[in-house]
Amino acid sequence: MKSKFISLIKNKKELLVLLTSILLCLVAINNPMIKLKKSITSYMLLVDVSQSMNAEDLTYTDNKISRIEYTKLLIKKIIDSSECGSFFSINIFAADNVASIIEPIEKCKNYDELIDTIDKLEWRMAWKGNSRITFGIKSAAKMQDSLNFPSKILFFTDGDEAPKVNAINRVNLDNFNLGDEIIFIGIGGSEQVPVPRYNSRNMLVGFWGSDIYDSLPGATGSRNIDSGKDDPDPSVASAEYDRYLSKLYEDYLLEITGQINAKYLKGEFSNRFVNSILKNKPRKKIESELFLEKPSVLIILILIVLLYTESSITNILKRFAEKYN
C-alpha cells in the first residue's frame, strides 16, 4: 500500500501540484484569518518624578548626578540593548497616580521619539507634592489593563514616600494580583543626603527643610500644591541641621516586593543589570491575526518551482554528497 502511494506521487506529480494549487487558490481568494498567541518583549517604564529624585548621590563617569538623571541613563541603556521588535511605553509617577507620556511603541521605528521623551523627564512634571508608591502600583496596574497590551512594569524609584507610611495610611495589598509583572528598580545611595529645592523656573534655591508637613520632598511644596506656587522664593532649610535627608529606602521596596510577589533590582549602570531586565518578559501573550492569502500564494510558487527544478536540485544534492563523502 505504501509503495503504491509513493508510486502514485511520482507518476502524478503534476496532477497533485495542480490540485493542491487549486485548493490553495481557493484559500487565497477567501483569505481566511487565524488567531495566534505569541510572546512579546514589552516594558512599561514608570519613572518617579518626585523631588527626592533630584538628590545627588549617584556617580556616572566620576561625576555626581541626581537620581532622576541616573534613571534616564539606565532607561536609555535598556532601550539601546534591546532588540528591534521590543515595545516601550513611558509613564511618570507622582502623588498617588500614574500618567502616560507615550503608549507602547516599537523601539527601532520610534527610537528618536523615545530618547527625546526620556531626556525631557523632570520633577516639574509632577502634579502634586505627596508620594504614595503603593497607590502608584495600583494605578499602573489599572493603566496596563486599559491598554490591553501586556508589559513588564519597570518602576524606577528611590522608595522615599511623603508622608511616610504608618499604620494609619498603609494600603492593603493582599488582593493585588499583578505583582509578578512588576520589577522595582531602586535608585539612590545608601547614605542620607539633602534634597535640592528648585523653584518653578528650575533654579536651585536651597534644600528642603526637615518639616515634613511644609517641606515634603515628594514633589513641590506642601502635599497638594503645584510647582507654580514655589515661584519665586519657596521656603528652604535655614541651616544644614534643618535639611530633609533622603536615601534609597531599599528595605521598604523589598517589603512591598514581598507583599505583592514582585521583583526588586538595584539600579546599576552595568550590562549585568540590563541583561537581568531584558530576560524578564510579560507573562501574558498577545493575540495576532494571520491572514492566509500570502502564505497560500507562497506555497503555490514553491510547489511550482520544485516541480520543474526537481532533477536539477537532485543532481546538485548528489554532487554535494559525493564531494564530501
Stockholm file with secondary structure:
# STOCKHOLM 1.0

chainA/1-325         MKSKFISLIKNKKELLVLLTSILLCLVAINNPMIKLKKSITSYMLLVDVSQSMNAEDLTYTDNKISRIEYTKLLIKKIIDSSECGSFFSINIFAADNVASIIEPIEKCKNYDELIDTIDKLEWRMAWKGNSRITFGIKSAAKMQDSLNFPSKILFFTDGDEAPKVNAINRVNLDNFNLGDEIIFIGIGGSEQVPVPRYNSRNMLVGFWGSDIYDSLPGATGSRNIDSGKDDPDPSVASAEYDRYLSKLYEDYLLEITGQINAKYLKGEFSNRFVNSILKNKPRKKIESELFLEKPSVLIILILIVLLYTESSITNILKRFAEKYN
#=GR chainA/1-325 SS CHHHHHHHHHHTHHHHHHHHHHHHHHHHHHCCEEEEEECCCEEEEEEECSGGGGCEEEEETTEEEEHHHHHHHHHHHHHHHSCTTCEEEEEEEEBTEEEEEEEEEETGGGHHHHHHHHHTCCGGGCSSSCBCHHHHHHHHHHHHHHHTCCCEEEEEECCCCBSCCCTTTCCCCTTCCCGGGEEEEECSCSSCEECEEECTTCCEEEECBSCTTTCCTTSSSSTTCCGGGGCSCCCCCSSGGGBCEECCCHHHHHHHHHHHTCEEEECCSSHHHHHHHHTCCCSSCEEEEEESHHHHHHHHHHHHHHHHHHHHHHHHHHHHHHHTC
#=GC SS_cons         CHHHHHHHHHHTHHHHHHHHHHHHHHHHHHCCEEEEEECCCEEEEEEECSGGGGCEEEEETTEEEEHHHHHHHHHHHHHHHSCTTCEEEEEEEEBTEEEEEEEEEETGGGHHHHHHHHHTCCGGGCSSSCBCHHHHHHHHHHHHHHHTCCCEEEEEECCCCBSCCCTTTCCCCTTCCCGGGEEEEECSCSSCEECEEECTTCCEEEECBSCTTTCCTTSSSSTTCCGGGGCSCCCCCSSGGGBCEECCCHHHHHHHHHHHTCEEEECCSSHHHHHHHHTCCCSSCEEEEEESHHHHHHHHHHHHHHHHHHHHHHHHHHHHHHHTC
//
